[in-house]
Each structure stands twice: as structure tokens, then as C-alpha cells.
Amino acid sequence: MGTKMKNDKLDLIASLFEGETLSNFDICCEDLEFKNMVIQNSSLPTLDIVSKLVDYANENLIWITLALALTNKAAF
């Protein structure tokens, strides 16, 4: 039961995160700092974790990825 609860919470975090950022949670987890934030904050309430992850992604992942995508697209 404990594992099921953890997976359910992670699924909820991923869903809320993706709804807020329109970014893929699994791809963001490839970033070591993002992944560590998920693990280190796992005991916090779900909305608090999502808020921290959204803030981090907006400041460090999403705009950088978008800029790279636009740069690569412009190169074609």
C-alpha cells in the first residue's frame, strides 16, 4: 500500500505540473536538480511540491528549452 500511495502522489504531482507548465514531467526529471527537488520535497503537501517544481522549471528549464528550440528552428 505504501508504494501505491507514493506512485499516486507522484502521478498527481506530474499531472498538476504538466497542466501548469505544459511541459513533460518525465523530460524535466532528466535534469538532476529537478529530480532531486522531487525527492527532497516528497514529504511536503502536493501543491507545495508542484509550486516549487513549476518555479524551478520556469526559471531554469522551460525558457532555456524554448530558446534552444527556436534557435535550432531558425537555423533551418
N, C-alpha and C positions, 0 to 999 in steps of 0.2 A: 504494500500500500504506500509506503514512503516514496518509492521510486515513481509510482504513478502520480502522486501528488507533485513531485518535483517536475516531472515531464509536463503535467498540466499547467503548472505555473510558468514554465519556460515557453510553452506554446502560446500562452496568453501574452507573455511579455513580447514575444516575437510578433504576434498578431497586432498588438497595440502599437509597437514600434513601427512596423511596416505601414500601418494605417496613418500614422502621424508623419512619417518621413517619405513614404512611397519608395523606400529603399529595401533591398533584400536583406533580411536579418542574417541569414547564413553567410552571405558575402561580407557583411560588416564584421562577423565573427572571425573572419580571416585576419583582421587587424588584431594584433596581440593585446594592445591596450584595451580595446573594446571588449575582447573576450575576457580579459582579467577583470574588467569592471562588472561584467555579468556575474562572474564567480564571486568576487569580493563583496558584492552588494546583494547576494542572493537571499539574505535574511531580512532585507528591507521589504516594506509593503510594495506590491506590484507596481502601483502608479509611481512611486518614488524611483524605483529602478528604471522604469521606462523614461521618466523625465531626465534622469542622469544620462541615459544612453542616447536619447534624442539630442540633448545638448552637446554631448561629445561628438556624435556623428555630424551634426550640423556644423560644428566648428572645425572638425578635423578630417572628415571622410567625404561627405556629400559634395561640398563645393569643390574639393580637390578632384574628385572623380568626374564631376560635371565639366570642370575646366579642361581636364585631360581629354575627355570625350569630344568636347568642342574643338580643341586644338587638333586632335587627330582627324576629325571630320573635315576641318578647314584645310588640312594638308592634302586631301584628296582632290 
